[in-house]
Amino acid sequence: MSKDPERITILAREFTAAALEFHRGRMAEKGYRMEGSITPRTFKMIEGQNQPADLFNGEPLFAVTFIKREAAD
């Protein structure tokens, strides 16, 4: 079993940076494929019983998730 994570999510302020990570990071050579689309999202964190708090000051970031090919099969 590989020690590589099954999924890796990259966050970027610009679409192009997120899109280029597949090639720049040599994700295919590492056994990953892109899962879903690259979309802007906001992120929140819940700790205990508290209300969700904005991460990154509520700024939308582009998110792209890569999944190990064998995990997708």
C-alpha positions in Angstrom: 0.0 0.0 0.0 1.3 3.4 -0.9 2.1 6.0 1.7 0.8 8.8 -0.6 -2.5 10.4 0.4 -5.6 9.1 -1.5 -6.7 12.7 -2.2 -4.8 16.0 -2.3 -6.6 19.3 -2.6 -4.8 22.4 -3.8 -6.0 25.9 -3.1 -5.1 28.9 -5.3 -6.1 32.5 -5.6 -6.3 32.2 -9.4 -7.9 29.6 -11.6 -4.7 29.3 -13.8 -2.5 28.5 -10.9 -4.8 25.7 -9.8 -5.2 24.4 -13.4 -1.5 24.3 -14.0 -0.7 22.3 -10.8 -1.6 19.1 -12.5 1.3 19.5 -14.9 3.7 21.5 -12.7 3.3 19.0 -9.8 3.6 16.0 -12.2 0.4 14.6 -10.7 -0.2 12.1 -13.5 3.4 10.7 -13.0 2.6 10.4 -9.3 -0.6 8.3 -10.1 -3.2 11.0 -9.6 -6.1 12.3 -11.8 -8.2 15.3 -11.3 -11.5 14.7 -9.4 -14.3 17.0 -10.4 -13.9 20.6 -11.6 -11.9 23.6 -10.5 -14.3 25.9 -8.7 -14.1 28.9 -6.4 -15.1 28.0 -2.8 -15.1 29.5 0.6 -13.9 27.5 3.5 -15.0 27.3 7.1 -13.7 25.5 10.2 -15.8 24.0 13.0 -14.1 23.4 16.3 -16.1 21.7 19.0 -19.6 23.1 19.5 -18.7 26.5 18.1 -20.2 28.1 15.0 -18.2 27.6 11.7 -15.6 30.3 11.3 -14.3 31.7 8.0 -10.9 30.6 6.9 -8.8 32.8 4.7 -10.9 35.8 5.8 -13.8 34.4 3.8 -12.0 35.0 0.5 -13.1 32.5 -2.2 -10.2 30.3 -3.4 -10.1 28.0 -6.4 -9.9 24.4 -5.3 -8.8 21.4 -7.3 -8.7 17.8 -5.8 -6.5 15.1 -7.2 -7.3 11.5 -6.4 -5.1 8.4 -6.6 -6.1 6.4 -9.6 -6.3 3.0 -7.7 -8.5 4.7 -5.1 -10.9 5.7 -7.8 -11.2 2.2 -9.3 
